[in-house]
Amino acid sequence: MNPVVKPVAAHRLPELLRQMPKAELHIHIEGSLEPELIFALAQRNGVAIPYRTVEELRSAYAFTNLQSFLDIYYAGASVLLTEQDFYDMAQAYFARAAKDHVVHTELFFDPQTHTARGVSMETVVNGLHRACVDAKAELGLSASLIMCFLRHLSEEDAFATLEQALPYRDRIIGIGLDSGEVGNPPEKFSRVFARCRELGFHLVAHAGEEGPPAYVWTALDVLKVERIDHGVQSSKDAALMRRLAQDRIPLTVCPLSNLKLCVFPDLASHNLRQLLDAGLAVTVNSDDPAYFGGYMNENFTQTFAATGLAAQHAYALARNSFEASFIDASEKRVFIDRLSQVFETFS
Protein backbone atom coordinates (compact mmCIF):
# COMPACT_ATOMS: atom_id res chain seq x y z
CA MET A 1 0.00 0.00 0.00
CA ASN A 2 1.16 3.51 -0.79
CA PRO A 3 1.23 5.77 2.28
CA VAL A 4 -0.93 8.87 2.37
CA VAL A 5 1.01 11.51 0.43
CA LYS A 6 0.59 15.01 1.81
CA PRO A 7 -0.33 17.72 -0.71
CA VAL A 8 2.51 19.68 -2.29
CA ALA A 9 2.06 23.28 -3.41
CA ALA A 10 1.66 23.54 -7.18
CA HIS A 11 4.70 25.81 -7.57
CA ARG A 12 6.88 23.23 -5.74
CA LEU A 13 5.67 20.20 -7.73
CA PRO A 14 8.11 20.54 -10.68
CA GLU A 15 11.05 20.59 -8.26
CA LEU A 16 9.70 17.54 -6.44
CA LEU A 17 9.40 15.72 -9.78
CA ARG A 18 13.01 16.57 -10.55
CA GLN A 19 14.40 15.68 -7.11
CA MET A 20 12.56 12.44 -6.37
CA PRO A 21 14.57 9.23 -6.92
CA LYS A 22 13.22 7.13 -9.76
CA ALA A 23 13.98 4.06 -11.86
CA GLU A 24 13.93 4.07 -15.66
CA LEU A 25 12.71 0.79 -17.12
CA HIS A 26 12.10 1.75 -20.76
CA ILE A 27 15.16 3.31 -22.33
CA HIS A 28 16.63 2.19 -25.66
CA ILE A 29 20.29 3.01 -25.27
CA GLU A 30 20.69 3.55 -29.02
CA GLY A 31 17.84 6.05 -28.71
CA SER A 32 19.90 8.17 -26.32
CA LEU A 33 22.45 8.87 -29.05
CA GLU A 34 22.47 12.66 -29.38
CA PRO A 35 23.35 14.30 -32.74
CA GLU A 36 26.60 15.72 -31.30
CA LEU A 37 27.78 12.23 -30.34
CA ILE A 38 26.63 10.77 -33.66
CA PHE A 39 28.84 13.30 -35.44
CA ALA A 40 31.78 12.71 -33.08
CA LEU A 41 31.61 8.93 -33.54
CA ALA A 42 31.16 9.24 -37.31
CA GLN A 43 34.33 11.31 -37.43
CA ARG A 44 36.23 8.97 -35.10
CA ASN A 45 35.24 5.90 -37.15
CA GLY A 46 35.31 7.44 -40.63
CA VAL A 47 31.62 6.72 -41.21
CA ALA A 48 29.82 8.85 -43.81
CA ILE A 49 26.38 10.09 -42.69
CA PRO A 50 23.92 11.97 -44.94
CA TYR A 51 23.89 15.16 -42.85
CA ARG A 52 26.39 18.01 -42.98
CA THR A 53 25.79 19.50 -39.53
CA VAL A 54 24.39 18.64 -36.12
CA GLU A 55 21.57 21.11 -36.79
CA GLU A 56 20.69 19.43 -40.08
CA LEU A 57 20.53 16.04 -38.37
CA ARG A 58 18.43 17.35 -35.49
CA SER A 59 15.99 19.00 -37.90
CA ALA A 60 15.50 15.59 -39.56
CA TYR A 61 13.87 14.37 -36.33
CA ALA A 62 10.39 15.04 -37.77
CA PHE A 63 8.50 11.80 -37.25
CA THR A 64 4.88 11.07 -38.05
CA ASN A 65 4.78 7.48 -36.82
CA LEU A 66 6.91 4.68 -35.41
CA GLN A 67 8.33 3.60 -38.78
CA SER A 68 9.50 7.06 -39.81
CA PHE A 69 11.32 7.29 -36.49
CA LEU A 70 12.89 3.82 -36.86
CA ASP A 71 14.32 4.72 -40.26
CA ILE A 72 16.45 7.54 -38.83
CA TYR A 73 17.13 5.61 -35.60
CA TYR A 74 18.85 2.81 -37.52
CA ALA A 75 20.81 5.33 -39.58
CA GLY A 76 22.09 6.97 -36.38
CA ALA A 77 23.17 3.62 -34.97
CA SER A 78 25.44 3.04 -37.98
CA VAL A 79 28.22 5.08 -36.33
CA LEU A 80 28.57 2.54 -33.48
CA LEU A 81 31.45 0.23 -34.34
CA THR A 82 33.80 -0.31 -31.38
CA GLU A 83 33.44 -1.30 -27.74
CA GLN A 84 34.43 2.25 -26.81
CA ASP A 85 31.58 3.65 -28.93
CA PHE A 86 29.00 1.63 -26.97
CA TYR A 87 30.68 2.60 -23.71
CA ASP A 88 30.67 6.31 -24.60
CA MET A 89 27.01 6.21 -25.65
CA ALA A 90 25.93 4.55 -22.40
CA GLN A 91 28.10 6.84 -20.26
CA ALA A 92 26.53 9.91 -21.87
CA TYR A 93 23.07 8.56 -20.99
CA PHE A 94 24.08 7.69 -17.42
CA ALA A 95 25.39 11.22 -16.83
CA ARG A 96 22.03 12.69 -17.91
CA ALA A 97 20.04 10.11 -15.96
CA ALA A 98 21.98 10.78 -12.75
CA LYS A 99 21.22 14.51 -13.07
CA ASP A 100 17.53 13.56 -13.29
CA HIS A 101 17.86 11.55 -10.04
CA VAL A 102 17.48 8.23 -11.81
CA VAL A 103 19.03 5.78 -9.32
CA HIS A 104 18.37 2.54 -11.21
CA THR A 105 17.93 1.82 -14.90
CA GLU A 106 17.39 -1.26 -17.05
CA LEU A 107 18.74 -0.53 -20.53
CA PHE A 108 17.28 -2.00 -23.70
CA PHE A 109 19.81 -2.71 -26.44
CA ASP A 110 19.27 -4.02 -29.98
CA PRO A 111 22.17 -6.30 -30.96
CA GLN A 112 20.68 -7.19 -34.35
CA THR A 113 21.00 -3.54 -35.39
CA HIS A 114 24.76 -3.95 -34.93
CA THR A 115 25.51 -7.60 -35.76
CA ALA A 116 23.83 -7.06 -39.15
CA ARG A 117 26.58 -4.47 -39.81
CA GLY A 118 29.36 -6.86 -38.80
CA VAL A 119 29.76 -5.60 -35.21
CA SER A 120 30.18 -8.56 -32.84
CA MET A 121 27.90 -9.35 -29.89
CA GLU A 122 31.02 -9.24 -27.70
CA THR A 123 31.74 -5.65 -28.75
CA VAL A 124 28.20 -4.51 -28.00
CA VAL A 125 27.73 -6.28 -24.66
CA ASN A 126 31.20 -5.58 -23.28
CA GLY A 127 31.02 -1.86 -24.07
CA LEU A 128 27.60 -1.48 -22.47
CA HIS A 129 28.42 -3.68 -19.47
CA ARG A 130 31.64 -1.79 -18.72
CA ALA A 131 29.63 1.45 -18.72
CA CYS A 132 27.11 -0.11 -16.29
CA VAL A 133 29.92 -1.08 -13.91
CA ASP A 134 31.43 2.41 -14.06
CA ALA A 135 28.03 4.09 -13.60
CA LYS A 136 27.67 2.32 -10.26
CA ALA A 137 31.20 3.22 -9.14
CA GLU A 138 31.24 6.82 -10.37
CA LEU A 139 27.59 7.95 -10.20
CA GLY A 140 26.00 5.60 -7.68
CA LEU A 141 23.54 4.59 -10.41
CA SER A 142 22.74 0.88 -10.69
CA ALA A 143 22.20 -0.36 -14.23
CA SER A 144 21.55 -3.64 -16.01
CA LEU A 145 20.95 -4.81 -19.58
CA ILE A 146 17.88 -6.18 -21.36
CA MET A 147 18.54 -7.56 -24.85
CA CYS A 148 15.71 -6.90 -27.32
CA PHE A 149 14.80 -8.84 -30.44
CA LEU A 150 13.75 -6.79 -33.47
CA ARG A 151 10.21 -7.90 -34.23
CA HIS A 152 10.32 -6.95 -37.93
CA LEU A 153 12.94 -9.70 -38.37
CA SER A 154 12.23 -13.44 -38.18
CA GLU A 155 12.06 -15.65 -35.10
CA GLU A 156 14.93 -17.63 -36.60
CA ASP A 157 17.03 -14.47 -36.53
CA ALA A 158 16.05 -13.98 -32.88
CA PHE A 159 17.15 -17.55 -32.07
CA ALA A 160 20.52 -16.90 -33.75
CA THR A 161 20.89 -13.71 -31.73
CA LEU A 162 20.11 -15.57 -28.52
CA GLU A 163 22.83 -18.11 -29.30
CA GLN A 164 25.35 -15.32 -29.90
CA ALA A 165 24.40 -13.77 -26.54
CA LEU A 166 24.63 -16.89 -24.37
CA PRO A 167 28.39 -16.56 -23.68
CA TYR A 168 27.50 -13.18 -22.06
CA ARG A 169 24.32 -14.25 -20.26
CA ASP A 170 25.76 -13.22 -16.87
CA ARG A 171 25.74 -9.63 -18.17
CA ILE A 172 22.13 -9.67 -19.45
CA ILE A 173 19.19 -9.81 -17.01
CA GLY A 174 16.30 -9.93 -19.43
CA ILE A 175 14.92 -10.30 -22.95
CA GLY A 176 12.62 -7.82 -24.68
CA LEU A 177 10.84 -7.31 -28.00
CA ASP A 178 10.84 -3.99 -29.88
CA SER A 179 10.83 -2.27 -33.33
CA GLY A 180 7.83 -1.96 -35.66
CA GLU A 181 4.78 -3.29 -33.82
CA VAL A 182 2.03 -3.22 -36.44
CA GLY A 183 1.94 -6.51 -38.35
CA ASN A 184 4.42 -8.16 -35.98
CA PRO A 185 2.35 -9.62 -33.14
CA PRO A 186 4.06 -10.98 -30.02
CA GLU A 187 3.11 -14.59 -30.81
CA LYS A 188 5.49 -14.47 -33.79
CA PHE A 189 8.21 -14.99 -31.13
CA SER A 190 6.51 -17.59 -28.93
CA ARG A 191 9.18 -20.30 -29.29
CA VAL A 192 12.20 -18.07 -28.69
CA PHE A 193 10.56 -16.49 -25.64
CA ALA A 194 9.77 -19.97 -24.28
CA ARG A 195 13.47 -20.80 -24.65
CA CYS A 196 14.49 -17.56 -22.91
CA ARG A 197 12.12 -18.38 -20.07
CA GLU A 198 13.73 -21.83 -19.70
CA LEU A 199 17.12 -20.10 -19.52
CA GLY A 200 15.95 -17.97 -16.60
CA PHE A 201 15.82 -14.54 -18.25
CA HIS A 202 13.29 -11.92 -17.16
CA LEU A 203 10.85 -11.27 -20.01
CA VAL A 204 9.31 -8.01 -21.27
CA ALA A 205 7.78 -6.92 -24.57
CA HIS A 206 6.57 -3.82 -26.38
CA ALA A 207 2.81 -4.11 -26.91
CA GLY A 208 -0.12 -1.77 -27.22
CA GLU A 209 1.77 1.32 -28.39
CA GLU A 210 0.53 1.46 -31.97
CA GLY A 211 -0.61 -2.17 -31.90
CA PRO A 212 -4.04 -3.20 -30.53
CA PRO A 213 -4.94 -4.43 -27.03
CA ALA A 214 -4.87 -7.98 -28.47
CA TYR A 215 -1.07 -7.66 -28.64
CA VAL A 216 -0.97 -7.00 -24.89
CA TRP A 217 -3.04 -10.13 -24.25
CA THR A 218 -0.71 -12.33 -26.33
CA ALA A 219 2.41 -10.78 -24.81
CA LEU A 220 1.02 -11.84 -21.42
CA ASP A 221 -0.51 -15.20 -22.29
CA VAL A 222 1.76 -16.48 -25.08
CA LEU A 223 5.12 -14.86 -24.33
CA LYS A 224 4.39 -14.80 -20.56
CA VAL A 225 6.14 -11.47 -20.04
CA GLU A 226 6.49 -9.84 -16.62
CA ARG A 227 6.16 -6.23 -17.87
CA ILE A 228 4.45 -4.57 -20.81
CA ASP A 229 6.42 -1.80 -22.52
CA HIS A 230 4.04 1.03 -23.49
CA GLY A 231 0.63 -0.66 -23.19
CA VAL A 232 -1.36 2.58 -23.52
CA GLN A 233 -3.85 1.01 -25.95
CA SER A 234 -4.97 -1.26 -23.09
CA SER A 235 -7.49 1.41 -22.08
CA LYS A 236 -9.59 0.37 -25.09
CA ASP A 237 -10.26 -3.07 -23.51
CA ALA A 238 -12.04 -3.09 -20.12
CA ALA A 239 -11.29 -6.77 -19.46
CA LEU A 240 -7.60 -6.20 -20.16
CA MET A 241 -7.53 -3.21 -17.81
CA ARG A 242 -9.00 -5.39 -15.05
CA ARG A 243 -6.40 -8.08 -15.74
CA LEU A 244 -3.49 -5.62 -15.64
CA ALA A 245 -4.73 -4.08 -12.40
CA GLN A 246 -5.49 -7.38 -10.69
CA ASP A 247 -2.13 -8.98 -11.61
CA ARG A 248 -0.16 -5.74 -11.05
CA ILE A 249 1.47 -6.10 -14.48
CA PRO A 250 3.71 -3.03 -14.86
CA LEU A 251 3.32 -0.76 -17.88
CA THR A 252 6.41 1.24 -18.86
CA VAL A 253 4.71 4.29 -20.35
CA CYS A 254 6.66 6.92 -22.34
CA PRO A 255 4.59 10.13 -22.61
CA LEU A 256 6.87 12.32 -24.79
CA SER A 257 7.46 9.38 -27.12
CA ASN A 258 3.70 8.87 -27.42
CA LEU A 259 3.32 12.55 -28.26
CA LYS A 260 6.15 12.61 -30.82
CA LEU A 261 4.86 9.47 -32.57
CA CYS A 262 1.27 10.79 -32.61
CA VAL A 263 -0.16 8.06 -30.36
CA PHE A 264 -1.97 10.98 -28.65
CA PRO A 265 -2.68 14.36 -30.28
CA ASP A 266 -1.28 16.29 -27.29
CA LEU A 267 -0.02 15.59 -23.77
CA ALA A 268 -3.27 16.81 -22.21
CA SER A 269 -5.00 13.91 -24.00
CA HIS A 270 -2.59 11.28 -22.61
CA ASN A 271 -4.29 8.49 -20.66
CA LEU A 272 -1.68 8.26 -17.88
CA ARG A 273 -4.17 9.44 -15.25
CA GLN A 274 -6.81 6.99 -16.51
CA LEU A 275 -4.34 4.11 -16.18
CA LEU A 276 -3.31 5.21 -12.68
CA ASP A 277 -6.91 5.72 -11.55
CA ALA A 278 -7.74 2.20 -12.75
CA GLY A 279 -5.11 0.84 -10.35
CA LEU A 280 -2.48 -0.13 -12.93
CA ALA A 281 1.21 -0.32 -12.02
CA VAL A 282 2.19 2.47 -14.42
CA THR A 283 5.70 3.94 -14.69
CA VAL A 284 7.06 6.94 -16.63
CA ASN A 285 10.08 6.55 -18.92
CA SER A 286 11.88 8.33 -21.76
CA ASP A 287 12.05 5.60 -24.47
CA ASP A 288 14.38 7.22 -27.06
CA PRO A 289 15.09 10.58 -25.40
CA ALA A 290 17.55 11.98 -27.96
CA TYR A 291 14.82 11.70 -30.59
CA PHE A 292 11.67 12.38 -28.58
CA GLY A 293 12.52 15.63 -26.86
CA GLY A 294 13.25 14.73 -23.29
CA TYR A 295 14.90 12.54 -20.69
CA MET A 296 13.15 11.40 -17.50
CA ASN A 297 12.52 14.74 -15.80
CA GLU A 298 11.17 16.32 -18.98
CA ASN A 299 8.71 13.44 -19.28
CA PHE A 300 7.55 14.00 -15.70
CA THR A 301 7.40 17.80 -15.68
CA GLN A 302 5.78 18.24 -19.11
CA THR A 303 3.22 15.47 -18.54
CA PHE A 304 2.26 16.72 -15.07
CA ALA A 305 1.92 20.28 -16.35
CA ALA A 306 -0.33 19.15 -19.21
CA THR A 307 -2.52 16.70 -17.29
CA GLY A 308 -2.81 18.24 -13.83
CA LEU A 309 -1.44 15.19 -12.04
CA ALA A 310 -0.46 15.86 -8.41
CA ALA A 311 2.01 14.74 -5.73
CA GLN A 312 0.21 11.48 -4.96
CA HIS A 313 0.49 10.50 -8.62
CA ALA A 314 4.21 11.34 -8.62
CA TYR A 315 4.77 9.14 -5.59
CA ALA A 316 2.82 6.26 -7.15
CA LEU A 317 4.72 6.48 -10.44
CA ALA A 318 8.13 6.59 -8.77
CA ARG A 319 7.28 3.82 -6.32
CA ASN A 320 5.89 1.70 -9.17
CA SER A 321 9.19 2.13 -11.02
CA PHE A 322 11.10 0.50 -8.17
CA GLU A 323 8.53 -2.22 -7.55
CA ALA A 324 8.43 -3.07 -11.27
CA SER A 325 12.21 -3.30 -11.56
CA PHE A 326 14.19 -6.55 -11.56
CA ILE A 327 16.33 -5.66 -8.51
CA ASP A 328 15.97 -7.65 -5.30
CA ALA A 329 13.49 -6.79 -2.56
CA SER A 330 16.06 -5.28 -0.18
CA GLU A 331 17.29 -2.85 -2.85
CA LYS A 332 13.70 -1.87 -3.67
CA ARG A 333 13.09 -1.12 0.00
CA VAL A 334 16.14 1.16 0.18
CA PHE A 335 15.04 3.14 -2.88
CA ILE A 336 11.41 3.41 -1.70
CA ASP A 337 12.58 4.66 1.71
CA ARG A 338 14.68 7.33 -0.06
CA LEU A 339 11.63 8.28 -2.12
CA SER A 340 9.50 8.70 1.02
CA GLN A 341 12.18 10.86 2.63
CA VAL A 342 12.21 13.24 -0.35
CA PHE A 343 8.42 13.55 -0.22
CA GLU A 344 8.60 14.32 3.50
CA THR A 345 10.87 17.29 2.82
CA PHE A 346 8.35 18.72 0.30
CA SER A 347 5.16 18.23 2.32
C-alpha positions as CSV (number, residue, x, y, z in Angstrom):
1,M,0.0,0.0,0.0
2,N,1.2,3.5,-0.8
3,P,1.2,5.8,2.3
4,V,-0.9,8.9,2.4
5,V,1.0,11.5,0.4
6,K,0.6,15.0,1.8
7,P,-0.3,17.7,-0.7
8,V,2.5,19.7,-2.3
9,A,2.1,23.3,-3.4
10,A,1.7,23.5,-7.2
11,H,4.7,25.8,-7.6
12,R,6.9,23.2,-5.7
13,L,5.7,20.2,-7.7
14,P,8.1,20.5,-10.7
15,E,11.1,20.6,-8.3
16,L,9.7,17.5,-6.4
17,L,9.4,15.7,-9.8
18,R,13.0,16.6,-10.6
19,Q,14.4,15.7,-7.1
20,M,12.6,12.4,-6.4
21,P,14.6,9.2,-6.9
22,K,13.2,7.1,-9.8
23,A,14.0,4.1,-11.9
24,E,13.9,4.1,-15.7
25,L,12.7,0.8,-17.1
26,H,12.1,1.8,-20.8
27,I,15.2,3.3,-22.3
28,H,16.6,2.2,-25.7
29,I,20.3,3.0,-25.3
30,E,20.7,3.5,-29.0
31,G,17.8,6.1,-28.7
32,S,19.9,8.2,-26.3
33,L,22.5,8.9,-29.1
34,E,22.5,12.7,-29.4
35,P,23.3,14.3,-32.7
36,E,26.6,15.7,-31.3
37,L,27.8,12.2,-30.3
38,I,26.6,10.8,-33.7
39,F,28.8,13.3,-35.4
40,A,31.8,12.7,-33.1
41,L,31.6,8.9,-33.5
42,A,31.2,9.2,-37.3
43,Q,34.3,11.3,-37.4
44,R,36.2,9.0,-35.1
45,N,35.2,5.9,-37.1
46,G,35.3,7.4,-40.6
47,V,31.6,6.7,-41.2
48,A,29.8,8.8,-43.8
49,I,26.4,10.1,-42.7
50,P,23.9,12.0,-44.9
51,Y,23.9,15.2,-42.8
52,R,26.4,18.0,-43.0
53,T,25.8,19.5,-39.5
54,V,24.4,18.6,-36.1
55,E,21.6,21.1,-36.8
56,E,20.7,19.4,-40.1
57,L,20.5,16.0,-38.4
58,R,18.4,17.3,-35.5
59,S,16.0,19.0,-37.9
60,A,15.5,15.6,-39.6
61,Y,13.9,14.4,-36.3
62,A,10.4,15.0,-37.8
63,F,8.5,11.8,-37.2
64,T,4.9,11.1,-38.1
65,N,4.8,7.5,-36.8
66,L,6.9,4.7,-35.4
67,Q,8.3,3.6,-38.8
68,S,9.5,7.1,-39.8
69,F,11.3,7.3,-36.5
70,L,12.9,3.8,-36.9
71,D,14.3,4.7,-40.3
72,I,16.5,7.5,-38.8
73,Y,17.1,5.6,-35.6
74,Y,18.8,2.8,-37.5
75,A,20.8,5.3,-39.6
76,G,22.1,7.0,-36.4
77,A,23.2,3.6,-35.0
78,S,25.4,3.0,-38.0
79,V,28.2,5.1,-36.3
80,L,28.6,2.5,-33.5
81,L,31.5,0.2,-34.3
82,T,33.8,-0.3,-31.4
83,E,33.4,-1.3,-27.7
84,Q,34.4,2.3,-26.8
85,D,31.6,3.7,-28.9
86,F,29.0,1.6,-27.0
87,Y,30.7,2.6,-23.7
88,D,30.7,6.3,-24.6
89,M,27.0,6.2,-25.7
90,A,25.9,4.6,-22.4
91,Q,28.1,6.8,-20.3
92,A,26.5,9.9,-21.9
93,Y,23.1,8.6,-21.0
94,F,24.1,7.7,-17.4
95,A,25.4,11.2,-16.8
96,R,22.0,12.7,-17.9
97,A,20.0,10.1,-16.0
98,A,22.0,10.8,-12.7
99,K,21.2,14.5,-13.1
100,D,17.5,13.6,-13.3
101,H,17.9,11.5,-10.0
102,V,17.5,8.2,-11.8
103,V,19.0,5.8,-9.3
104,H,18.4,2.5,-11.2
105,T,17.9,1.8,-14.9
106,E,17.4,-1.3,-17.1
107,L,18.7,-0.5,-20.5
108,F,17.3,-2.0,-23.7
109,F,19.8,-2.7,-26.4
110,D,19.3,-4.0,-30.0
111,P,22.2,-6.3,-31.0
112,Q,20.7,-7.2,-34.4
113,T,21.0,-3.5,-35.4
114,H,24.8,-3.9,-34.9
115,T,25.5,-7.6,-35.8
116,A,23.8,-7.1,-39.1
117,R,26.6,-4.5,-39.8
118,G,29.4,-6.9,-38.8
119,V,29.8,-5.6,-35.2
120,S,30.2,-8.6,-32.8
121,M,27.9,-9.3,-29.9
122,E,31.0,-9.2,-27.7
123,T,31.7,-5.6,-28.7
124,V,28.2,-4.5,-28.0
125,V,27.7,-6.3,-24.7
126,N,31.2,-5.6,-23.3
127,G,31.0,-1.9,-24.1
128,L,27.6,-1.5,-22.5
129,H,28.4,-3.7,-19.5
130,R,31.6,-1.8,-18.7
131,A,29.6,1.4,-18.7
132,C,27.1,-0.1,-16.3
133,V,29.9,-1.1,-13.9
134,D,31.4,2.4,-14.1
135,A,28.0,4.1,-13.6
136,K,27.7,2.3,-10.3
137,A,31.2,3.2,-9.1
138,E,31.2,6.8,-10.4
139,L,27.6,8.0,-10.2
140,G,26.0,5.6,-7.7
141,L,23.5,4.6,-10.4
142,S,22.7,0.9,-10.7
143,A,22.2,-0.4,-14.2
144,S,21.5,-3.6,-16.0
145,L,21.0,-4.8,-19.6
146,I,17.9,-6.2,-21.4
147,M,18.5,-7.6,-24.9
148,C,15.7,-6.9,-27.3
149,F,14.8,-8.8,-30.4
150,L,13.8,-6.8,-33.5
151,R,10.2,-7.9,-34.2
152,H,10.3,-7.0,-37.9
153,L,12.9,-9.7,-38.4
154,S,12.2,-13.4,-38.2
155,E,12.1,-15.6,-35.1
156,E,14.9,-17.6,-36.6
157,D,17.0,-14.5,-36.5
158,A,16.1,-14.0,-32.9
159,F,17.2,-17.6,-32.1
160,A,20.5,-16.9,-33.8
161,T,20.9,-13.7,-31.7
162,L,20.1,-15.6,-28.5
163,E,22.8,-18.1,-29.3
164,Q,25.3,-15.3,-29.9
165,A,24.4,-13.8,-26.5
166,L,24.6,-16.9,-24.4
167,P,28.4,-16.6,-23.7
168,Y,27.5,-13.2,-22.1
169,R,24.3,-14.2,-20.3
170,D,25.8,-13.2,-16.9
171,R,25.7,-9.6,-18.2
172,I,22.1,-9.7,-19.4
173,I,19.2,-9.8,-17.0
174,G,16.3,-9.9,-19.4
175,I,14.9,-10.3,-22.9
176,G,12.6,-7.8,-24.7
177,L,10.8,-7.3,-28.0
178,D,10.8,-4.0,-29.9
179,S,10.8,-2.3,-33.3
180,G,7.8,-2.0,-35.7
181,E,4.8,-3.3,-33.8
182,V,2.0,-3.2,-36.4
183,G,1.9,-6.5,-38.4
184,N,4.4,-8.2,-36.0
185,P,2.3,-9.6,-33.1
186,P,4.1,-11.0,-30.0
187,E,3.1,-14.6,-30.8
188,K,5.5,-14.5,-33.8
189,F,8.2,-15.0,-31.1
190,S,6.5,-17.6,-28.9
191,R,9.2,-20.3,-29.3
192,V,12.2,-18.1,-28.7
193,F,10.6,-16.5,-25.6
194,A,9.8,-20.0,-24.3
195,R,13.5,-20.8,-24.6
196,C,14.5,-17.6,-22.9
197,R,12.1,-18.4,-20.1
198,E,13.7,-21.8,-19.7
199,L,17.1,-20.1,-19.5
200,G,15.9,-18.0,-16.6
201,F,15.8,-14.5,-18.2
202,H,13.3,-11.9,-17.2
203,L,10.8,-11.3,-20.0
204,V,9.3,-8.0,-21.3
205,A,7.8,-6.9,-24.6
206,H,6.6,-3.8,-26.4
207,A,2.8,-4.1,-26.9
208,G,-0.1,-1.8,-27.2
209,E,1.8,1.3,-28.4
210,E,0.5,1.5,-32.0
211,G,-0.6,-2.2,-31.9
212,P,-4.0,-3.2,-30.5
213,P,-4.9,-4.4,-27.0
214,A,-4.9,-8.0,-28.5
215,Y,-1.1,-7.7,-28.6
216,V,-1.0,-7.0,-24.9
217,W,-3.0,-10.1,-24.3
218,T,-0.7,-12.3,-26.3
219,A,2.4,-10.8,-24.8
220,L,1.0,-11.8,-21.4
221,D,-0.5,-15.2,-22.3
222,V,1.8,-16.5,-25.1
223,L,5.1,-14.9,-24.3
224,K,4.4,-14.8,-20.6
225,V,6.1,-11.5,-20.0
226,E,6.5,-9.8,-16.6
227,R,6.2,-6.2,-17.9
228,I,4.4,-4.6,-20.8
229,D,6.4,-1.8,-22.5
230,H,4.0,1.0,-23.5
231,G,0.6,-0.7,-23.2
232,V,-1.4,2.6,-23.5
233,Q,-3.9,1.0,-25.9
234,S,-5.0,-1.3,-23.1
235,S,-7.5,1.4,-22.1
236,K,-9.6,0.4,-25.1
237,D,-10.3,-3.1,-23.5
238,A,-12.0,-3.1,-20.1
239,A,-11.3,-6.8,-19.5
240,L,-7.6,-6.2,-20.2
241,M,-7.5,-3.2,-17.8
242,R,-9.0,-5.4,-15.0
243,R,-6.4,-8.1,-15.7
244,L,-3.5,-5.6,-15.6
245,A,-4.7,-4.1,-12.4
246,Q,-5.5,-7.4,-10.7
247,D,-2.1,-9.0,-11.6
248,R,-0.2,-5.7,-11.1
249,I,1.5,-6.1,-14.5
250,P,3.7,-3.0,-14.9
251,L,3.3,-0.8,-17.9
252,T,6.4,1.2,-18.9
253,V,4.7,4.3,-20.4
254,C,6.7,6.9,-22.3
255,P,4.6,10.1,-22.6
256,L,6.9,12.3,-24.8
257,S,7.5,9.4,-27.1
258,N,3.7,8.9,-27.4
259,L,3.3,12.6,-28.3
260,K,6.1,12.6,-30.8
261,L,4.9,9.5,-32.6
262,C,1.3,10.8,-32.6
263,V,-0.2,8.1,-30.4
264,F,-2.0,11.0,-28.6
265,P,-2.7,14.4,-30.3
266,D,-1.3,16.3,-27.3
267,L,0.0,15.6,-23.8
268,A,-3.3,16.8,-22.2
269,S,-5.0,13.9,-24.0
270,H,-2.6,11.3,-22.6
271,N,-4.3,8.5,-20.7
272,L,-1.7,8.3,-17.9
273,R,-4.2,9.4,-15.2
274,Q,-6.8,7.0,-16.5
275,L,-4.3,4.1,-16.2
276,L,-3.3,5.2,-12.7
277,D,-6.9,5.7,-11.5
278,A,-7.7,2.2,-12.8
279,G,-5.1,0.8,-10.4
280,L,-2.5,-0.1,-12.9
281,A,1.2,-0.3,-12.0
282,V,2.2,2.5,-14.4
283,T,5.7,3.9,-14.7
284,V,7.1,6.9,-16.6
285,N,10.1,6.5,-18.9
286,S,11.9,8.3,-21.8
287,D,12.1,5.6,-24.5
288,D,14.4,7.2,-27.1
289,P,15.1,10.6,-25.4
290,A,17.5,12.0,-28.0
291,Y,14.8,11.7,-30.6
292,F,11.7,12.4,-28.6
293,G,12.5,15.6,-26.9
294,G,13.2,14.7,-23.3
295,Y,14.9,12.5,-20.7
296,M,13.2,11.4,-17.5
297,N,12.5,14.7,-15.8
298,E,11.2,16.3,-19.0
299,N,8.7,13.4,-19.3
300,F,7.6,14.0,-15.7
301,T,7.4,17.8,-15.7
302,Q,5.8,18.2,-19.1
303,T,3.2,15.5,-18.5
304,F,2.3,16.7,-15.1
305,A,1.9,20.3,-16.4
306,A,-0.3,19.2,-19.2
307,T,-2.5,16.7,-17.3
308,G,-2.8,18.2,-13.8
309,L,-1.4,15.2,-12.0
310,A,-0.5,15.9,-8.4
311,A,2.0,14.7,-5.7
312,Q,0.2,11.5,-5.0
313,H,0.5,10.5,-8.6
314,A,4.2,11.3,-8.6
315,Y,4.8,9.1,-5.6
316,A,2.8,6.3,-7.1
317,L,4.7,6.5,-10.4
318,A,8.1,6.6,-8.8
319,R,7.3,3.8,-6.3
320,N,5.9,1.7,-9.2
321,S,9.2,2.1,-11.0
322,F,11.1,0.5,-8.2
323,E,8.5,-2.2,-7.5
324,A,8.4,-3.1,-11.3
325,S,12.2,-3.3,-11.6
326,F,14.2,-6.5,-11.6
327,I,16.3,-5.7,-8.5
328,D,16.0,-7.6,-5.3
329,A,13.5,-6.8,-2.6
330,S,16.1,-5.3,-0.2
331,E,17.3,-2.8,-2.8
332,K,13.7,-1.9,-3.7
333,R,13.1,-1.1,0.0
334,V,16.1,1.2,0.2
335,F,15.0,3.1,-2.9
336,I,11.4,3.4,-1.7
337,D,12.6,4.7,1.7
338,R,14.7,7.3,-0.1
339,L,11.6,8.3,-2.1
340,S,9.5,8.7,1.0
341,Q,12.2,10.9,2.6
342,V,12.2,13.2,-0.3
343,F,8.4,13.6,-0.2
344,E,8.6,14.3,3.5
345,T,10.9,17.3,2.8
346,F,8.4,18.7,0.3
347,S,5.2,18.2,2.3
